[in-house]
Amino acid sequence: MKNAKKQLLAALVLLVALAVAFGSFLLFRPDADGGGGNGARALPEPATDARVVRADSHRLTEPAGSRVTVVEFLDFECEGCGAFHPVMDRLKKEYGDRVTFVARYFPMPGHRNSESAARAAEAAARQGRFREMHDKLFTTQARWGEAREPKDSVFRAYARELGLDMARYDTDVASERTAERIALDQRDGLALGVQGTPTFFVDGERVSPRGYEDFKALIERRLTKG
């Protein structure tokens, strides 16, 4: 039984590693869809005043006595991010009363619906439902990810399920303000050396955890230092 568990853990670690590597490949592959249609826009110029966290960054947990901050630059269509989502969800439940978890957008050109998914999340955020849309997009990723056709109608259905004001949602999804908000996160990420997703920072330091136990150990060390 112990050997079986070890083999399963090793397989999961390998899956996450491969998915993250594939995400990096999508960022740089020459045939990536760099703009127009439903594909992600071409990546913007790196920020000159890059910050790991900004005042308006989306916080998934906001403990009053936060001692550690974990930031994830993510792409909702990225398989690596999808593989890490259960890990992050478990960590949030375990450390959410002590650790601030932050999600930042980094849709990559190689994913056709990543920009649309980020727009849906940002539109939901305008109505105070970012966390719910964030989780919905990841838990349903297998249904819409890697599709060649636009999935805007799928995201709109999620917005309706969340009880959002649909007229306002439609306006926010299409607005340039939403595009600029997403691009700001990308610009920070590029300046900070983000080359693929997911990319994590703990208290401003870039880290490369391989899974739950690895990430848990990182957080515990930071909490002990604090």
TORKOL-4160 file (C-alpha; in steps of 0.2 Angstrom, whole numbers, padded with zeros to 4 digits, m for minus):
226
<pt num="1" X="0000" Y="0000" Z="0000"/>
<pt num="2" X="0014" Y="0012" Z="0005"/>
<pt num="3" X="0023" Y="0008" Z="m0012"/>
<pt num="4" X="0007" Y="0011" Z="m0021"/>
<pt num="5" X="0005" Y="0028" Z="m0013"/>
<pt num="6" X="0023" Y="0033" Z="m0017"/>
<pt num="7" X="0021" Y="0028" Z="m0035"/>
<pt num="8" X="0004" Y="0038" Z="m0036"/>
<pt num="9" X="0013" Y="0054" Z="m0028"/>
<pt num="10" X="0028" Y="0052" Z="m0040"/>
<pt num="11" X="0016" Y="0051" Z="m0055"/>
<pt num="12" X="0007" Y="0067" Z="m0049"/>
<pt num="13" X="0023" Y="0076" Z="m0047"/>
<pt num="14" X="0028" Y="0071" Z="m0064"/>
<pt num="15" X="0011" Y="0076" Z="m0072"/>
<pt num="16" X="0012" Y="0093" Z="m0064"/>
<pt num="17" X="0030" Y="0095" Z="m0070"/>
<pt num="18" X="0026" Y="0091" Z="m0088"/>
<pt num="19" X="0011" Y="0102" Z="m0088"/>
<pt num="20" X="0021" Y="0117" Z="m0082"/>
<pt num="21" X="0034" Y="0113" Z="m0095"/>
<pt num="22" X="0021" Y="0112" Z="m0108"/>
<pt num="23" X="0014" Y="0129" Z="m0102"/>
<pt num="24" X="0031" Y="0137" Z="m0105"/>
<pt num="25" X="0032" Y="0129" Z="m0122"/>
<pt num="26" X="0016" Y="0137" Z="m0127"/>
<pt num="27" X="0022" Y="0154" Z="m0122"/>
<pt num="28" X="0037" Y="0154" Z="m0134"/>
<pt num="29" X="0031" Y="0142" Z="m0148"/>
<pt num="30" X="0032" Y="0151" Z="m0165"/>
<pt num="31" X="0014" Y="0146" Z="m0170"/>
<pt num="32" X="0006" Y="0153" Z="m0154"/>
<pt num="33" X="m0010" Y="0163" Z="m0158"/>
<pt num="34" X="m0004" Y="0180" Z="m0153"/>
<pt num="35" X="m0020" Y="0191" Z="m0155"/>
<pt num="36" X="m0037" Y="0193" Z="m0163"/>
<pt num="37" X="m0052" Y="0182" Z="m0162"/>
<pt num="38" X="m0054" Y="0173" Z="m0147"/>
<pt num="39" X="m0035" Y="0170" Z="m0144"/>
<pt num="40" X="m0025" Y="0178" Z="m0131"/>
<pt num="41" X="m0017" Y="0195" Z="m0136"/>
<pt num="42" X="0001" Y="0197" Z="m0140"/>
<pt num="43" X="0010" Y="0199" Z="m0123"/>
<pt num="44" X="0013" Y="0217" Z="m0118"/>
<pt num="45" X="0029" Y="0226" Z="m0114"/>
<pt num="46" X="0036" Y="0222" Z="m0097"/>
<pt num="47" X="0032" Y="0234" Z="m0083"/>
<pt num="48" X="0045" Y="0247" Z="m0078"/>
<pt num="49" X="0039" Y="0247" Z="m0060"/>
<pt num="50" X="0035" Y="0228" Z="m0058"/>
<pt num="51" X="0027" Y="0222" Z="m0042"/>
<pt num="52" X="0023" Y="0205" Z="m0036"/>
<pt num="53" X="0007" Y="0211" Z="m0028"/>
<pt num="54" X="m0002" Y="0227" Z="m0031"/>
<pt num="55" X="m0016" Y="0235" Z="m0021"/>
<pt num="56" X="m0030" Y="0229" Z="m0033"/>
<pt num="57" X="m0023" Y="0211" Z="m0035"/>
<pt num="58" X="m0036" Y="0198" Z="m0032"/>
<pt num="59" X="m0034" Y="0190" Z="m0015"/>
<pt num="60" X="m0042" Y="0173" Z="m0013"/>
<pt num="61" X="m0039" Y="0174" Z="0006"/>
<pt num="62" X="m0037" Y="0189" Z="0017"/>
<pt num="63" X="m0033" Y="0185" Z="0035"/>
<pt num="64" X="m0032" Y="0199" Z="0047"/>
<pt num="65" X="m0015" Y="0194" Z="0054"/>
<pt num="66" X="m0007" Y="0188" Z="0037"/>
<pt num="67" X="0011" Y="0182" Z="0040"/>
<pt num="68" X="0015" Y="0176" Z="0023"/>
<pt num="69" X="0009" Y="0180" Z="0005"/>
<pt num="70" X="0008" Y="0167" Z="m0009"/>
<pt num="71" X="0006" Y="0174" Z="m0027"/>
<pt num="72" X="0002" Y="0163" Z="m0042"/>
<pt num="73" X="0003" Y="0170" Z="m0060"/>
<pt num="74" X="m0009" Y="0159" Z="m0069"/>
<pt num="75" X="m0018" Y="0155" Z="m0085"/>
<pt num="76" X="m0035" Y="0147" Z="m0083"/>
<pt num="77" X="m0033" Y="0136" Z="m0098"/>
<pt num="78" X="m0015" Y="0130" Z="m0093"/>
<pt num="79" X="m0015" Y="0112" Z="m0089"/>
<pt num="80" X="m0001" Y="0115" Z="m0076"/>
<pt num="81" X="m0012" Y="0127" Z="m0067"/>
<pt num="82" X="m0027" Y="0115" Z="m0068"/>
<pt num="83" X="m0016" Y="0102" Z="m0060"/>
<pt num="84" X="m0010" Y="0113" Z="m0046"/>
<pt num="85" X="m0028" Y="0120" Z="m0042"/>
<pt num="86" X="m0032" Y="0106" Z="m0030"/>
<pt num="87" X="m0015" Y="0109" Z="m0022"/>
<pt num="88" X="m0019" Y="0127" Z="m0020"/>
<pt num="89" X="m0036" Y="0124" Z="m0014"/>
<pt num="90" X="m0030" Y="0112" Z="0000"/>
<pt num="91" X="m0017" Y="0125" Z="0005"/>
<pt num="92" X="m0030" Y="0139" Z="0006"/>
<pt num="93" X="m0041" Y="0128" Z="0017"/>
<pt num="94" X="m0026" Y="0124" Z="0028"/>
<pt num="95" X="m0017" Y="0141" Z="0029"/>
<pt num="96" X="m0030" Y="0153" Z="0024"/>
<pt num="97" X="m0031" Y="0160" Z="0042"/>
<pt num="98" X="m0013" Y="0165" Z="0041"/>
<pt num="99" X="m0008" Y="0166" Z="0023"/>
<pt num="100" X="m0014" Y="0178" Z="0010"/>
<pt num="101" X="m0016" Y="0169" Z="m0007"/>
<pt num="102" X="m0016" Y="0180" Z="m0022"/>
<pt num="103" X="m0021" Y="0176" Z="m0040"/>
<pt num="104" X="m0014" Y="0186" Z="m0055"/>
<pt num="105" X="m0018" Y="0184" Z="m0073"/>
<pt num="106" X="m0005" Y="0178" Z="m0086"/>
<pt num="107" X="m0015" Y="0172" Z="m0101"/>
<pt num="108" X="m0003" Y="0164" Z="m0114"/>
<pt num="109" X="m0003" Y="0167" Z="m0133"/>
<pt num="110" X="m0004" Y="0148" Z="m0136"/>
<pt num="111" X="m0021" Y="0146" Z="m0128"/>
<pt num="112" X="m0035" Y="0151" Z="m0138"/>
<pt num="113" X="m0048" Y="0154" Z="m0124"/>
<pt num="114" X="m0036" Y="0160" Z="m0110"/>
<pt num="115" X="m0039" Y="0178" Z="m0113"/>
<pt num="116" X="m0058" Y="0176" Z="m0113"/>
<pt num="117" X="m0057" Y="0166" Z="m0097"/>
<pt num="118" X="m0047" Y="0180" Z="m0089"/>
<pt num="119" X="m0060" Y="0192" Z="m0095"/>
<pt num="120" X="m0074" Y="0182" Z="m0088"/>
<pt num="121" X="m0065" Y="0181" Z="m0071"/>
<pt num="122" X="m0062" Y="0200" Z="m0071"/>
<pt num="123" X="m0080" Y="0204" Z="m0075"/>
<pt num="124" X="m0085" Y="0193" Z="m0061"/>
<pt num="125" X="m0073" Y="0202" Z="m0050"/>
<pt num="126" X="m0082" Y="0218" Z="m0054"/>
<pt num="127" X="m0097" Y="0210" Z="m0045"/>
<pt num="128" X="m0087" Y="0203" Z="m0031"/>
<pt num="129" X="m0087" Y="0185" Z="m0037"/>
<pt num="130" X="m0069" Y="0183" Z="m0043"/>
<pt num="131" X="m0066" Y="0168" Z="m0031"/>
<pt num="132" X="m0081" Y="0159" Z="m0037"/>
<pt num="133" X="m0077" Y="0161" Z="m0056"/>
<pt num="134" X="m0059" Y="0157" Z="m0052"/>
<pt num="135" X="m0064" Y="0140" Z="m0045"/>
<pt num="136" X="m0077" Y="0137" Z="m0058"/>
<pt num="137" X="m0065" Y="0140" Z="m0072"/>
<pt num="138" X="m0052" Y="0128" Z="m0065"/>
<pt num="139" X="m0064" Y="0114" Z="m0060"/>
<pt num="140" X="m0072" Y="0114" Z="m0077"/>
<pt num="141" X="m0056" Y="0116" Z="m0087"/>
<pt num="142" X="m0057" Y="0099" Z="m0095"/>
<pt num="143" X="m0074" Y="0104" Z="m0103"/>
<pt num="144" X="m0068" Y="0119" Z="m0112"/>
<pt num="145" X="m0049" Y="0119" Z="m0112"/>
<pt num="146" X="m0038" Y="0117" Z="m0127"/>
<pt num="147" X="m0054" Y="0120" Z="m0138"/>
<pt num="148" X="m0051" Y="0127" Z="m0156"/>
<pt num="149" X="m0067" Y="0137" Z="m0155"/>
<pt num="150" X="m0072" Y="0152" Z="m0144"/>
<pt num="151" X="m0080" Y="0147" Z="m0127"/>
<pt num="152" X="m0087" Y="0164" Z="m0122"/>
<pt num="153" X="m0104" Y="0157" Z="m0121"/>
<pt num="154" X="m0098" Y="0144" Z="m0109"/>
<pt num="155" X="m0091" Y="0157" Z="m0098"/>
<pt num="156" X="m0106" Y="0167" Z="m0099"/>
<pt num="157" X="m0116" Y="0152" Z="m0093"/>
<pt num="158" X="m0105" Y="0151" Z="m0078"/>
<pt num="159" X="m0108" Y="0170" Z="m0075"/>
<pt num="160" X="m0127" Y="0166" Z="m0075"/>
<pt num="161" X="m0125" Y="0152" Z="m0063"/>
<pt num="162" X="m0116" Y="0163" Z="m0051"/>
<pt num="163" X="m0131" Y="0175" Z="m0052"/>
<pt num="164" X="m0121" Y="0189" Z="m0060"/>
<pt num="165" X="m0130" Y="0204" Z="m0068"/>
<pt num="166" X="m0128" Y="0199" Z="m0086"/>
<pt num="167" X="m0130" Y="0216" Z="m0094"/>
<pt num="168" X="m0116" Y="0222" Z="m0083"/>
<pt num="169" X="m0106" Y="0206" Z="m0086"/>
<pt num="170" X="m0107" Y="0208" Z="m0105"/>
<pt num="171" X="m0101" Y="0226" Z="m0104"/>
<pt num="172" X="m0086" Y="0222" Z="m0092"/>
<pt num="173" X="m0081" Y="0207" Z="m0103"/>
<pt num="174" X="m0080" Y="0218" Z="m0118"/>
<pt num="175" X="m0072" Y="0233" Z="m0110"/>
<pt num="176" X="m0055" Y="0240" Z="m0114"/>
<pt num="177" X="m0053" Y="0243" Z="m0095"/>
<pt num="178" X="m0054" Y="0224" Z="m0092"/>
<pt num="179" X="m0041" Y="0221" Z="m0105"/>
<pt num="180" X="m0030" Y="0233" Z="m0097"/>
<pt num="181" X="m0032" Y="0226" Z="m0080"/>
<pt num="182" X="m0027" Y="0209" Z="m0087"/>
<pt num="183" X="m0012" Y="0216" Z="m0096"/>
<pt num="184" X="m0006" Y="0225" Z="m0080"/>
<pt num="185" X="m0004" Y="0208" Z="m0072"/>
<pt num="186" X="0005" Y="0201" Z="m0088"/>
<pt num="187" X="0017" Y="0216" Z="m0088"/>
<pt num="188" X="0022" Y="0213" Z="m0070"/>
<pt num="189" X="0024" Y="0195" Z="m0073"/>
<pt num="190" X="0035" Y="0198" Z="m0088"/>
<pt num="191" X="0046" Y="0210" Z="m0079"/>
<pt num="192" X="0048" Y="0198" Z="m0064"/>
<pt num="193" X="0054" Y="0184" Z="m0076"/>
<pt num="194" X="0038" Y="0174" Z="m0078"/>
<pt num="195" X="0040" Y="0163" Z="m0093"/>
<pt num="196" X="0026" Y="0151" Z="m0091"/>
<pt num="197" X="0012" Y="0146" Z="m0079"/>
<pt num="198" X="0009" Y="0142" Z="m0065"/>
<pt num="199" X="0023" Y="0153" Z="m0058"/>
<pt num="200" X="0023" Y="0156" Z="m0039"/>
<pt num="201" X="0031" Y="0169" Z="m0027"/>
<pt num="202" X="0031" Y="0167" Z="m0008"/>
<pt num="203" X="0034" Y="0184" Z="0000"/>
<pt num="204" X="0041" Y="0191" Z="m0016"/>
<pt num="205" X="0053" Y="0177" Z="m0019"/>
<pt num="206" X="0050" Y="0166" Z="m0034"/>
<pt num="207" X="0048" Y="0147" Z="m0029"/>
<pt num="208" X="0046" Y="0131" Z="m0039"/>
<pt num="209" X="0036" Y="0119" Z="m0028"/>
<pt num="210" X="0033" Y="0101" Z="m0035"/>
<pt num="211" X="0017" Y="0098" Z="m0026"/>
<pt num="212" X="0007" Y="0099" Z="m0010"/>
<pt num="213" X="0020" Y="0093" Z="0002"/>
<pt num="214" X="0034" Y="0104" Z="m0006"/>
<pt num="215" X="0023" Y="0119" Z="m0005"/>
<pt num="216" X="0017" Y="0116" Z="0013"/>
<pt num="217" X="0036" Y="0115" Z="0018"/>
<pt num="218" X="0039" Y="0131" Z="0010"/>
<pt num="219" X="0025" Y="0140" Z="0019"/>
<pt num="220" X="0029" Y="0132" Z="0036"/>
<pt num="221" X="0047" Y="0138" Z="0034"/>
<pt num="222" X="0041" Y="0156" Z="0031"/>
<pt num="223" X="0028" Y="0155" Z="0045"/>
<pt num="224" X="0042" Y="0149" Z="0057"/>
<pt num="225" X="0053" Y="0164" Z="0052"/>
<pt num="226" X="0039" Y="0176" Z="0055"/>
